[in-house]
Amino acid sequence: MTMTYYTLGNSGLRVSRLALGTMTFGTEWGWGADKATARAMVDAYIEAGGNFLDTADLYTSGTAETWLGEFIAERSLRDRVVIASKFTLNMDPGNPNGGGNGRKNIMRAVEASLKRLGTGYLDLYLLHVWDQLTPVEEVMRTLDDLVRSGKVRHVGLSDVPAWYASRAQVIAEFRGYEPISTLQLEYSLVERNIEHEFIPFGIRHGAGVTVWGPLGNGLLSGKYRPNAEGGEGRLEVMRGTNHPTFQKFSERNWTIVAELEKVAVAIGRSMAQVALNWTATQPGIASVILGATKLEQIKDNLGALDFAIPDELRARLDAVSRPAVPFPYSYFGPEIQTRVTGGLATGDKPAGYTRSVLVEGDPVNVAGK
Ligand SMILES: NC(=O)c1ccc[n+]([C@@H]2O[C@H](COP(=O)([O-])OP(=O)(O)OC[C@H]3O[C@@H](n4cnc5c(N)ncnc54)[C@H](OP(=O)(O)O)[C@@H]3O)[C@@H](O)[C@H]2O)c1
């Protein structure tokens, strides 16, 4: 395949449209890969032209970062790859400052990640999860200090409310801090809620969306069936837990899986490839993070951008997966707009007129698309 690259958000950092996730590096969580498999997956990904590696301090209790650092060092790849890592989650039970988004934890966490990865800098450093507590001013000031100190190149946010991300970006702009270049969020045919707030925010304000969970934790590979136990994989291992990520078996999702299967057969591609292709080519998406536990899976997934989904088939996927439109978005349709415009049809602005319009070739949207 030919890997293509975008600059991430409004930054000058070039990332491949397919990233590689490391949450499955290690067997500590009961559904990961052993070291030889993890190494082989990194090799396959690099050979396919990928340059964007995603990790976090907590993944497999530190094993993911440690192995990733080793694999990169073995191949002398440090300056050729983009490493993203994250802080927030507590690895030191009983220590209230061993997690969270306060300055004390961020400063501790970055040192620990750099040590495990065996590197002097992170290309991207992300807040992992909103702690509902720490003022955004403290987070953005601390991240900016890390950029100025040379330990971090660019910064981002994952799993936060949109209003929080928006406030963070405004504070960065007005105070001259390093702005947010990426938002890392769950997005797939079975989870499209970020389309209401985050996609427009990311496109307008320079944050490319980096997607996690593009296969719905494996659901969209088609290996799970309604009312059937089995379907070897993470969702089966985690069946019965109440972690929100693993709640994927629902009537709605089975309908989406059934339509995806028909579309995949019509195109002659695996369901996983079609699901990944759909996600990667949606507006505002900068890069899709691939997750895998087996070498065959990553090889399959690396073929996800080698074809285009025909419009008619894409429309079927769009329709079956379209999320409900809650208020206030339900209030922005044509009925209300004609009242706004005094009955005149104003339509879209011409291509290139505004940075917020998705246009092929628009420098802003090439970055965020
Ligand atoms: N920021 C965050 O909060 C956050 C959260 C989650 C993940 N992430 C990042 O995003 C990455 C990807 O997330 P994810 O693992 O949830 O993505 P995903 O694509 O939704 O799920 C990946 C899992 O699906 C199964 N799978 C993948 N390809 C397959 C194929 N071709 N055929 C059959 N099964 C296949 C594998 O699990 P089984 O073999 O077990 O079925 C694989 O581990 C992670 O590694 C991590 O770097 C970030």
The ligand as an SDF file (V2000), in Angstrom:
LIG
                    3D

 48 52  0  0  0  0  0  0  0  0999 V2000
   -7.4080    7.6220   24.2050 N   0  0  0  0  0  0  0  0  0  0  0  0
   -8.1090    6.6030   24.6280 C   0  0  0  0  0  0  0  0  0  0  0  0
   -8.8860    6.7040   25.5720 O   0  0  0  0  0  0  0  0  0  0  0  0
   -7.9550    5.2840   23.9580 C   0  0  0  0  0  0  0  0  0  0  0  0
   -8.8380    4.2410   24.2780 C   0  0  0  0  0  0  0  0  0  0  0  0
   -8.6740    3.0270   23.6240 C   0  0  0  0  0  0  0  0  0  0  0  0
   -7.6680    2.8620   22.6750 C   0  0  0  0  0  0  0  0  0  0  0  0
   -6.7960    3.8890   22.4070 N   0  0  0  0  0  0  0  0  0  0  0  0
   -5.7230    3.7270   21.4040 C   0  0  0  0  0  0  0  0  0  0  0  0
   -6.2880    3.3060   20.1730 O   0  0  0  0  0  0  0  0  0  0  0  0
   -5.7310    2.0630   19.7690 C   0  0  0  0  0  0  0  0  0  0  0  0
   -6.7730    1.2660   19.0380 C   0  0  0  0  0  0  0  0  0  0  0  0
   -7.9390    1.1290   19.8480 O   0  0  0  0  0  0  0  0  0  0  0  0
   -8.7380   -0.2240   19.8870 P   0  0  0  0  0  0  0  0  0  0  0  0
   -7.7810   -1.3430   20.1570 O   0  0  0  0  0  0  0  0  0  0  0  0
   -9.8990   -0.0370   20.8170 O   0  0  0  0  0  0  0  0  0  0  0  0
   -9.2400   -0.3180   18.3700 O   0  0  0  0  0  0  0  0  0  0  0  0
  -10.2800   -1.2500   17.6180 P   0  0  0  0  0  0  0  0  0  0  0  0
   -9.8390   -1.2130   16.2050 O   0  0  0  0  0  0  0  0  0  0  0  0
  -11.6830   -0.8210   17.9040 O   0  0  0  0  0  0  0  0  0  0  0  0
  -10.1040   -2.7050   18.2350 O   0  0  0  0  0  0  0  0  0  0  0  0
   -8.9320   -3.4130   17.9960 C   0  0  0  0  0  0  0  0  0  0  0  0
   -9.1410   -4.8810   18.3420 C   0  0  0  0  0  0  0  0  0  0  0  0
  -10.0450   -5.4850   17.4160 O   0  0  0  0  0  0  0  0  0  0  0  0
   -9.5790   -6.7900   17.0650 C   0  0  0  0  0  0  0  0  0  0  0  0
   -9.1910   -6.7380   15.6390 N   0  0  0  0  0  0  0  0  0  0  0  0
   -8.4350   -5.7780   15.0330 C   0  0  0  0  0  0  0  0  0  0  0  0
   -8.2920   -6.0350   13.7280 N   0  0  0  0  0  0  0  0  0  0  0  0
   -8.9690   -7.1570   13.4760 C   0  0  0  0  0  0  0  0  0  0  0  0
   -9.1900   -7.8970   12.2960 C   0  0  0  0  0  0  0  0  0  0  0  0
   -8.6730   -7.5110   11.1280 N   0  0  0  0  0  0  0  0  0  0  0  0
   -9.9520   -9.0190   12.3720 N   0  0  0  0  0  0  0  0  0  0  0  0
  -10.4800   -9.4160   13.5570 C   0  0  0  0  0  0  0  0  0  0  0  0
  -10.2990   -8.7340   14.7330 N   0  0  0  0  0  0  0  0  0  0  0  0
   -9.5510   -7.6140   14.6870 C   0  0  0  0  0  0  0  0  0  0  0  0
   -8.3710   -7.0710   17.9740 C   0  0  0  0  0  0  0  0  0  0  0  0
   -8.8070   -7.5380   19.2460 O   0  0  0  0  0  0  0  0  0  0  0  0
   -9.1000   -9.0600   19.5850 P   0  0  0  0  0  0  0  0  0  0  0  0
   -8.0860   -9.9070   18.8720 O   0  0  0  0  0  0  0  0  0  0  0  0
   -9.0060   -9.1360   21.0720 O   0  0  0  0  0  0  0  0  0  0  0  0
  -10.4670   -9.3000   19.0890 O   0  0  0  0  0  0  0  0  0  0  0  0
   -7.8540   -5.6620   18.2120 C   0  0  0  0  0  0  0  0  0  0  0  0
   -7.0440   -5.5510   19.3480 O   0  0  0  0  0  0  0  0  0  0  0  0
   -5.1840    1.4450   21.0700 C   0  0  0  0  0  0  0  0  0  0  0  0
   -4.1280    0.5150   20.8580 O   0  0  0  0  0  0  0  0  0  0  0  0
   -4.6940    2.6750   21.7860 C   0  0  0  0  0  0  0  0  0  0  0  0
   -3.3990    3.0500   21.2880 O   0  0  0  0  0  0  0  0  0  0  0  0
   -6.9490    5.0950   23.0230 C   0  0  0  0  0  0  0  0  0  0  0  0
  1  2  1  0
  2  3  2  0
  2  4  1  0
  4  5  1  0
  4 48  2  0
  5  6  2  0
  6  7  1  0
  7  8  2  0
  8  9  1  0
  8 48  1  0
  9 10  1  0
  9 46  1  0
 10 11  1  0
 11 12  1  0
 11 44  1  0
 12 13  1  0
 13 14  1  0
 14 15  2  0
 14 16  1  0
 14 17  1  0
 17 18  1  0
 18 19  2  0
 18 20  1  0
 18 21  1  0
 21 22  1  0
 22 23  1  0
 23 24  1  0
 23 42  1  0
 24 25  1  0
 25 26  1  0
 25 36  1  0
 26 27  1  0
 26 35  1  0
 27 28  2  0
 28 29  1  0
 29 30  1  0
 29 35  2  0
 30 31  1  0
 30 32  2  0
 32 33  1  0
 33 34  2  0
 34 35  1  0
 36 37  1  0
 36 42  1  0
 37 38  1  0
 38 39  2  0
 38 40  1  0
 38 41  1  0
 42 43  1  0
 44 45  1  0
 44 46  1  0
 46 47  1  0
M  CHG  2   8   1  16  -1
M  END
$$$$
